[in-house]
């Protein structure tokens, strides 16, 4: 082959390269742009893997997330990093199915072993020795009233315990069924639902019953009107759901029915209430926004999967989880979908919103912190 032919081939190759390189650069830029448009924005802030597949409930303290796993493990995680704050988690040696409560530097929770316990929020060490013993399993999350812990049990009794010592202050045995919902506290009144289909108002100072609200469904068929939804008190109204598929709004003064909203499934999560609006999910896979004053549903969003997660409200956004493992963000005004986040396992926990982050746990035993807003969302 002559030198001239070799030089001509090299010259032609250089011309091809001058054309191909810009094309390749443009294709690379286009590919990156396409990926950036299709790839979901990175919402995950941190993920804590406990190494156990167990449902859990969370509560937010000062810069700390406290997690109660159903296998009886209680842990404290740094809100900023997800790392465990205690050297070792606390092992209750019995199942825990309720959300903990915080106050007086302590973490309070109930357990299946007929016990109510208190731990140091700082170290995780037991604060009550021995723990308080009830007459039934404790699936009701505790609530605080001044220096007392209020909690219900499967024996149908509401207990008021001294927060510092765990000693009983009073007991109310008026309910005729197990209590699995956490009491709501408003002023000096305790509001608690029972599996007997009644919501009770109890004097917080003495434990004496004030009034009760019976669900008509509970009279028609036992357990159909069971109340496993934690009640919420806001604007003079007590709001709660029932296994009969209805959300109820009643007067906090005397239990008069103000409004009710029928759904196609059991309502077992705590509703979020703000400015006369209630936001709640149902076992029918639909999330609702209802107007408590007008007695109408403002919008519905079909998640297509049962909803047992208690929602959180942002400035103009509603957040909730579902059994399909998705966390949903909806426009508060219209109910339109803004975005979703896929977790590893169904989401039954309360959604906690703090400092631009959303905290929740999944059935896989994982605890998530995700960003409310991200660039490109």
C-alpha positions, -999 to 999 in steps of 0.1 A, spaced: 0 0 0 14 34 -10 20 62 15 -5 84 -5 -34 59 0 -26 56 37 -26 94 41 -59 97 22 -75 71 45 -62 90 76 -76 122 62 -110 107 56 -111 92 91 -104 126 106 -133 141 86 -156 113 99 -145 119 134 -151 157 131 -187 148 122 -192 119 146 -178 134 178 -203 164 179 -232 140 171 -221 117 200 -219 146 224 -254 157 214 -267 122 218 -251 120 253 -267 153 263 -300 142 250 -298 109 269 -289 127 302 -318 151 297 -342 122 290 -330 103 321 -334 134 343 -369 138 331 -380 102 337 -360 94 369 -380 103 400 -364 130 422 -344 116 452 -367 120 482 -351 95 505 -332 113 533 -323 83 554 -334 47 559 -331 28 591 -331 -10 588 -338 -27 621 -331 -62 607 -366 -75 617 -397 -78 596 -422 -63 620 -449 -37 620 -441 -6 641 -454 27 654 -435 59 657 -437 91 677 -415 122 673 -397 137 703 -371 164 705 -348 156 675 -356 119 681 -379 93 666 -391 67 690 -401 34 674 -422 6 690 -419 -27 670 -447 -53 674 -421 -79 684 -416 -59 716 -385 -39 707 -384 -1 715 -357 21 699 -347 57 696 -334 71 664 -317 104 656 -340 124 635 -311 139 615 -294 106 607 -316 76 615 -289 62 638 -298 46 671 -294 69 701 -294 42 727 -266 17 730 -291 -11 728 -329 -10 721 -352 -20 749 -367 -55 748 -402 -57 763 -403 -95 761 -439 -93 748 -457 -79 717 -463 -41 714 -491 -30 691 -496 7 701 -480 40 694 -458 53 723 -464 86 741 -438 111 753 -437 134 783 -418 142 814 -386 129 798 -401 94 795 -415 71 768 -447 54 777 -462 23 760 -484 -7 766 -478 -43 758 -497 -76 753 -483 -88 786 -509 -69 805 -484 -41 812 -478 -4 808 -442 7 809 -421 38 811 -386 43 798 -361 71 800 -362 90 767 -325 97 771 -311 62 778 -339 37 773 -336 24 808 -368 13 826 -383 41 847 -411 22 865 -400 -8 885 -421 -29 883 -443 -19 853 -480 -13 859 -501 -44 855 -536 -42 839 -564 -68 836 -559 -73 799 -536 -68 770 -528 -32 762 -533 -23 725 -544 13 733 -517 39 728 -513 59 760 -521 97 763 -509 123 788 -531 145 810 -510 168 831 -489 144 853 -510 113 845 -508 86 818 -542 76 805 -545 42 788 -572 16 780 -569 -22 780 -586 -53 767 -603 -57 801 -625 -27 792 -609 -5 818 -595 30 814 -565 36 837 -550 68 850 -514 63 862 -490 86 879 -464 95 852 -435 95 876 -442 63 895 -467 43 875 -491 41 905 -528 41 897 -547 73 903 -581 61 892 -598 35 869 -630 37 849 -647 4 841 -677 18 823 -668 5 788 -682 -30 781 -657 -40 756 -619 -40 749 -602 -7 743 -578 -6 714 -579 31 705 -557 57 722 -577 82 743 -580 118 732 -575 145 759 -592 179 758 -590 200 789 -600 178 818 -620 153 797 -608 120 783 -625 107 752 -621 70 744 -637 45 720 -644 9 727 -650 -23 708 -685 -23 724 -695 4 698 -695 34 721 -674 65 725 -671 76 762 -664 110 778 -647 106 812 -638 131 838 -600 133 838 -597 142 874 -619 115 889 -625 89 863 -663 93 865 -682 88 832 -698 120 818 -717 107 787 -714 81 760 -722 80 723 -737 47 710 -732 37 674 -764 24 658 -744 -2 639 -732 -17 672 -768 -23 682 -776 -40 649 -746 -64 650 -719 -69 677 -684 -58 668 -696 -42 635 -694 -8 652 -661 -15 669 -640 17 674 -603 12 667 -597 47 654 -580 71 678 -604 100 683 -593 136 676 -608 167 693 -607 200 674 -630 230 673 -655 216 697 -659 184 678 -648 148 685 -640 130 653 -633 93 649 -639 63 626 -654 29 631 -654 -6 617 -689 1 604 -672 22 577 -684 56 590 -665 87 602 -684 104 630 -683 140 642 -700 146 676 -702 175 701 -674 173 727 -699 188 752 -726 162 752 -720 137 724 -746 150 701 -741 137 665 -731 165 642 -722 147 610 -713 113 597 -697 101 564 -702 65 551 -674 47 533 -670 12 519 -646 -1 544 -635 0 581 -619 32 593 -592 23 618 -567 52 616 -568 85 633 -582 113 611 -565 146 607 -587 176 614 -581 212 605 -604 242 600 -635 221 601 -622 196 575 -615 159 583 -590 139 562 -590 102 565 -585 69 548 -607 38 547 -603 0 541 -621 6 508 -588 20 494 -602 56 492 -589 87 510 -614 114 518 -617 151 526 -649 159 544 -665 191 556 -676 186 592 -699 217 591 -716 212 558 -717 174 562 -704 167 527 -674 150 512 -653 176 493 -632 151 474 -621 114 471 -588 99 460 -587 63 450 -554 47 462 -566 12 452 -553 -3 484 -566 -4 520 -556 26 541 -547 22 578 -521 50 581 -530 82 600 -523 112 577 -503 143 581 -511 178 569 -487 201 552 -492 238 542 -512 228 511 -505 190 510 -520 159 526 -497 128 532 -508 92 539 -496 57 535 -514 26 522 -511 -12 523 -495 -12 488 -464 4 504 -469 38 488 -467 71 505 -491 95 488 -489 133 486 -521 150 475 -531 186 468 -551 196 499 -576 217 479 -584 194 450 -572 159 461 -551 155 429 -520 134 431 -487 153 434 -463 124 439 -458 90 455 -429 72 473 -426 34 472 -416 19 506 -406 -17 512 -438 -31 529 -472 -18 537 -475 15 557 -497 14 587 -479 39 608 -487 75 615 -470 99 591 -450 125 611 -441 158 595 -412 178 609 -387 203 595 -393 196 558 -391 158 564 -417 130 566 -411 101 589 -429 68 588 -423 31 592 -433 0 571 -441 -36 578 -407 -46 566 -393 -31 599 -377 -2 581 -381 34 592 -380 62 566 -372 99 565 -380 114 531 -380 150 518 -413 169 514 -399 188 485 -370 182 462 -354 200 432 -371 189 400 -402 176 416 
